Amino acid sequence: MTDILRITAAEAVLAGVLKVAWNDDYEGIVDLRGIIAEGEIFAPIRNPENFRNVRVASYGHSIYWGKEGDEDVDFGCDRLREIAEEQAA
């Protein structure tokens, strides 16, 4: 296994909530509802249909919505892991 943490999968389980898997076999639930509740940048992914279109970026360094290379919104691998671990505690 590599020492570089990467996301291997992400899927929406509820509007604003993701199940994320990393390459070290950790899986966690990440509740982004509080983060995306405000701010114009997050307006598109507050729509449940758009939120379900989450994608894992090449090399697993982030997740995003939109087109790769022109992401509308993205969250980095390390920050998502921090959020998952904080929320699981």
N, C-alpha and C positions, 0 to 999 in steps of 0.2 A: 504494500500500500504506500502511496505517496504521502508526504507530510503536508501537502497543500490541501486544505479543506475545499471541497467542491460539492455543489448540489447535484444530485443525480436524478431527482424527480420532484415535481411539485404539482399538486392538484387542489382545486377548490373543493372544500367540504361543505361550506356555507358561504353566503355572501359576506365577504370580508375575512374569511377564515381559510387558511391553507394547511394541508398536510405536506410537509417537506421532508425529503430524505437526503442524507449526505453520504459521501463516499467512505465514511468511517462507521457505517451501519447505524448511525443515530437517525431516528425518525422523530419528528415532533410536530405538534400543532402550533401554528403561528396565527394569532388573532390580531389582524391588522385594523379591525373596525375603529378603534380609537384613533389610530394614526390617519386613516383615510377619511374620517368623518368631516374634516374641514379642509379647506384649501381647494382652489380652482384646479390645480394640477391633478388632484385625485378624483375630480368629478366623473370622468369616464369609467373608472373602476368601481365607483359606488353603485353603478348599475350591475345587478347580479349576472346578467348575460355577458357583459364585458369582463367582469371579474373572472368568470370561468375560463377565459381565454389566456390564462397565465402560461408562460413559456419559460423554459430553462435556457439561459444563454449558452452559447458555445463555451466549452470548457468548464461549465458549471459555476462560473464566478458570480452569477446573479440570476434573478428571475425578472421577467419584464412583461409588459403589455404593450402591444403595438408591433412594429416591424423591427427585426434585429438590425442594429445599426442606426435606427431612428426610433428608439424606444420612447413611448409616451411617458411611462412610469417604470422605474426599476428599483429593486431592493438588493443590496449586496449580500453575498453568501455569509460573511462573518456576522453582520448585523442581524440577519434572520436567525442565525444560530443563537446569538445572545438573547433575542426576544423569545425564542422557543424555550430555552433553558430557564429564563426568568419566569415565564408564564407557567412552566411545569413545576416550579418550586413551591 
